[in-house]
Amino acid sequence: MTKAIDQTFTSALTGWYRQNRRDLPWRQDKDPYHVWVSEIMLQQTRVEAVREYYIRFMKALPDVQALAEAEEQTLLKLWQGLGYYNRVRNMHKAAVAVKEEHGGVFPYDYEGLRSLPGIGDYTAGAIASICFDQRVAAVDGNVLRVYSRLNEDAGDVKGTVMKKKVSLELQELYPSEDCGDFTQGLIELGALICVPAGQPRCGSCPVSQYCKAAENGTALLYPVKREKKQRKKVQKTVFLFQCGDKLAVEQRPDTGLLAGMYQFPNVDEAMDAADAVRQAELWGVCPRDLQRRVDYTHVFTHVEWEMQAYYMTVECEDCRFIWANRDQLKKDIPLPSAFRYFLE
C-alpha cells in the first residue's frame, strides 16, 4: 500500500535531489538573473540544447542592466535557433522594468515577479522558491506528470484547473527552508526518473513508495492530455536570390509569427519554376539562372510551413531587399531556423 504524501515525501525527494542533481551552468548560484534567463530558455527547449545558448548569452549580457540596454537585433541574434522569439522580447521588457521600477534589483516576492512582462506562474514560482527560499510551487510539465502519476489523477494536465490544483497541494508540502531544492527536485524527478517518453524508471525513484501509479502499474496511463488540434498548413515559396556574393533578405513585420526577424523573400503559395521566375522578374531582380529547388517542412506549435525554395542567380540588387553575404547572415542578421535551413 502506498504511503500518504507528507513531509517524509518532501525529505526523501530533496535528499535525492542533492545527491543526484545534474551539473548545469545556471545552478552554480541562486542569482535571480541566472535562474530567470535559464527558465525562459528552457521553455519548449531541451536542457542540452539550452546549455550553450545560456553560456553565450551570459558572456554577452552578464546582468540585468546589460540586458535592459541591449539592442533588439543583438537579442534576436543571441536567441537565434531557440525559437519563440517573443520570449526574449519580453525578457528585455522585464529587464527594463527591473532597472527602472525596481532599482536594478529583482522583486523578491511571487507577486512582484509575476508582474514583470513575460513572467508567468511557473517562472515566478521557480525564482521565488529557488532564489528567495519562498514556499511557492513552480508547476511545469515535469511536475504535472509526476503529480498525476503519484495520485493517479486523470485531470487534464493542459488545463488551468489542474495546474492550480497541483500548485495549491504542493505548496502544503514545501519545507520551511531550502525551498528551491524541493522545487528543483520535483522538476529533476520528472526529467530523469518519471520521464515523458517510455516507461518511467520506478526502480530508481526515491519516492515510488508514495506513488499509486507505480503500485498499480498504471504509469503509462498518466498524465492525461486532451487531443491536440490539427496544425494549420501553409504553402510557401521561398527565393534565394544571389547577386555576386550576396543574398537577398527582408525583415518580417513587427507583430505576428517570428516578428522582427529576417527572412528570405517568399510568398504564401506554391509556385512551379516558371511562376517563380516570373515572380522574380516582378520584383525587379532580373533572374539569370534558376539553379535548383529544395523542399522543406518547418513545424511550429500551431502551424506547418510546407516550403519550396528556388535558388537563383540574379543581375540586380533591387532596393526592396537587404543584400548580405553569408558571413553577415551567420554573424549579424537574426535569421530563424525556418529560413536558415536553406542557407545551410
Secondary structure, 3 states (H helix, E strand, C coil): CCCCCCHHHHHHHHHHHHHHCCCCHHHCCCCHHHHHHHHHHHCCCCHHHHHHHHHHHHHHCCCHHHHHCCCHHHHHHHHCCCCCCHHHHHHHHHHHHHHHHCCCCCCCCHHHHHCCCCCCHHHHHHHHHHHHCCCCCCCCHHHHHHHHHHHCCCCECCCHHHHHHHHHHHHCCCCCCCHHHHHHHHHHHHHHCCCCCCCCCHHHCCCHHHCHHHHHCCHHHCCECCCCCCCEEEEEEEEEEEECCEEEEEECCCCCCCCCCEECCEECCCCCHHHHHHHHHHCCCCEEEEEEEEEEEEECCCEEEEEEEEEEEECCCCCCCEEEEHHHHHHCCCCCHHHHHHHC
